[in-house]
Amino acid sequence: MTLSADHLEHARRVADAILYEGYLLYPYHQAAQKNQIRFQFGVLMPPAYASVDPNEARSSQTECVLECRNDAELDVTVRFLHLQRRLVQEMSPADGQLRDVGTLTVAGAEFTAWDEATEREQRVRAVVSDLLAAERRVEFEIAAGESIEDVTDSRGQLAGRLVRRWAGLRGVMRLNADRVAGPYQALRLRLDVQNATVLPGEVRARDDGLRGALIAAHSLIAAPGGTFLSMTDPPEWAAAEVAACQNLGTWPVLAGPDDCTDLMLSSPIILSDHPAVAAESAGDLFDATEIDEILTLRTLALTDAEKRRARVTDGRAAELIDRLDDMPPEMLERMHGAIRYLRAAPAGAVARLPPEETADDVTARPSVPWWDPGSDSSVSPGTDHVVIDGVRISRDCRVRMRPGRRRADAQDFFLTGRDAIVEAVLFDVDGQVHLAVTPVDDPAADLQRNHGRFLYFAPDEVEPLTHPETTTESTEGGEQ
């Protein structure tokens, strides 16, 4: 059996986002403070780096459970970034020699030194029966290298060069499997990825170690015809076996669309099963945990000078800036207010609009937001009430503040024992009651009231200052 191409493409889009997570952060130029220390996720350092920081990993371990036959073939792809240093050399007009410089400007184009990265993949195939019999060990090596790109002036004369250099890498992939107890031919699969790089020279700092690191290392494990079990929501019979799996520096999740069961993504960051790139996303922003709309708007607000600095820092940053600058308004609107989940309608239900409504009315922005009390005629903060210790409390009632039962904000304790006036009784979307109050002795009370700024307490954080009255009102529906 073969793996679905659509399923693999879906998984690789997520894997690509992981590969470049944190690669370069807003405002996307090298002078930004947050870009001084890069590559935070899935970095497997060479062994020598342990003398600098013994806490940074040199290997990762993935364990997962799947159902498959002995003749099933597993396809494992380990992916990572490989650092390459981009050096800028300028041709000296005096002696014609090339010398390293930080920045070079030729014919209006600017070039800067920077640490780029290139994508690497290592792949191994193995039959399950072979893994059950013995561990599969695969060593890989990437040779050190250099590439040179000439920079010419407007007359076609050599003005400088861009020199890209990368250190050699060595690594080891180890695969083994064993059958587990249960009725479904399940097995526990283990994948170890180890950095075995030996760097020339002394390793003194993190930058030295990154030259020989496997950066953003993660893996895609395919078992065509097999079924991977969720590591977060396994079936009852496999719960104990899944719990016994040990994952070090990785988080394995079911990959591909929801109907895909034969693909697992082992990620250095925590994901849910079947992760997907949002349909509204117009492209990578190197921060998949952020909100695209916010980053897009902030990037569009960069000055021309900041955008120029980002473009000359990295080719991927230049592509990002150009993409956002040319983004049509309708694509930006797609990022705003996307609906992820909808309540299922009863079987056989048919959606119908009232005669006076049109589709445009339904999709138009409402005049009153859903969270505003004015959108729900059943609530009225100015007239609603709550019963506290047998006392009906509503707007204009006096209470004594007793904060601290629910919160530990030090500023709240300064309010303990002070009197306040209730401004409104509010019910949130979960049915909880909140009292908006103003301290009686607050000299800015009128100003705060005019701006709608109050203190908020739960009913058990205030004490009524009136005597209990006889009441037959029910405490259901939010009253206490």
Secondary structure as GFF3:
##gff-version 3
##sequence-region A 1 480
A	DSSP	alpha_helix	5	19	.	.	.	ID=ss1
A	DSSP	three_ten_helix	33	35	.	.	.	ID=ss2
A	DSSP	three_ten_helix	47	51	.	.	.	ID=ss3
A	DSSP	beta_strand	59	67	.	.	.	ID=ss4
A	DSSP	beta_strand	73	91	.	.	.	ID=ss5
A	DSSP	beta_strand	98	101	.	.	.	ID=ss6
A	DSSP	beta_strand	103	106	.	.	.	ID=ss7
A	DSSP	beta_strand	109	112	.	.	.	ID=ss8
A	DSSP	beta_strand	114	127	.	.	.	ID=ss9
A	DSSP	alpha_helix	128	133	.	.	.	ID=ss10
A	DSSP	beta_strand	136	142	.	.	.	ID=ss11
A	DSSP	beta_strand	145	152	.	.	.	ID=ss12
A	DSSP	beta_strand	158	166	.	.	.	ID=ss13
A	DSSP	beta_strand	169	179	.	.	.	ID=ss14
A	DSSP	beta_strand	186	195	.	.	.	ID=ss15
A	DSSP	alpha_helix	206	210	.	.	.	ID=ss16
A	DSSP	beta_strand	215	222	.	.	.	ID=ss17
A	DSSP	beta_strand	227	228	.	.	.	ID=ss18
A	DSSP	three_ten_helix	236	238	.	.	.	ID=ss19
A	DSSP	alpha_helix	239	243	.	.	.	ID=ss20
A	DSSP	beta_strand	251	254	.	.	.	ID=ss21
A	DSSP	beta_strand	263	267	.	.	.	ID=ss22
A	DSSP	alpha_helix	292	300	.	.	.	ID=ss23
A	DSSP	alpha_helix	304	313	.	.	.	ID=ss24
A	DSSP	alpha_helix	315	325	.	.	.	ID=ss25
A	DSSP	alpha_helix	329	334	.	.	.	ID=ss26
A	DSSP	alpha_helix	359	363	.	.	.	ID=ss27
A	DSSP	three_ten_helix	373	375	.	.	.	ID=ss28
A	DSSP	beta_strand	386	388	.	.	.	ID=ss29
A	DSSP	beta_strand	391	393	.	.	.	ID=ss30
A	DSSP	beta_strand	398	401	.	.	.	ID=ss31
A	DSSP	three_ten_helix	410	415	.	.	.	ID=ss32
A	DSSP	beta_strand	419	427	.	.	.	ID=ss33
A	DSSP	beta_strand	433	439	.	.	.	ID=ss34
A	DSSP	alpha_helix	445	450	.	.	.	ID=ss35
A	DSSP	beta_strand	455	457	.	.	.	ID=ss36
A	DSSP	three_ten_helix	459	461	.	.	.	ID=ss37
A	DSSP	beta_strand	462	464	.	.	.	ID=ss38
###
